[in-house]
Amino acid sequence: MKRFHKILLIDDDPASNFMHRMVLTEMCIAGEIVVLEDGQKALAYVAEHCTDSFAAPRECPNLILLDINMPILTGHEFLEGLANLKKEHRTEEVVVVITTSTHHRDVTQMEEFGVKAYLEKPLTEEKFQEALERFSFS
């Protein structure tokens, strides 16, 4: 099974974060799980930990689990900001969306940002395992 050195979980719902963190911990697939409840703070975290050429490679999360519908900075806005960071700096994180929104428009927009998988909440080991098997997480 693929193992990630750091997973960044971005969701404004504390209950979802608790459940999703528990699932990921039980799967033993992450060296570290960082939880942020705000897309703006998450973008600042990525900018701080992933864009410094002197930063240790393990400081940058190599998997981001992202909710779409959040206050302050939505998942769409986070992905736009992430795309701008990628233009300026080499970042190689994989983004997986975990959301309650199954609207076709949302799915299409996520594909445009290169999102690897689009999973409906709640995250389960089965859903995540299926995404790992279906997509190449290098």
KAZIMO-V558962 format. One record per helix or strand of 3 or more residues. SS is the DSSP state (~ for helix, > for strand). FROM is the first residue (numbers start at 1). TO is the last residue. Records with the same first field share a line. If there is no record, write none. Layout:
BEGIN
SS = FROM-TO / FROM-TO
END
This chain:
BEGIN
> = 7-10 / 33-36 / 63-66 / 94-99 / 117-120
~ = 14-27 / 39-50 / 57-59 / 75-88 / 104-112 / 125-134
END
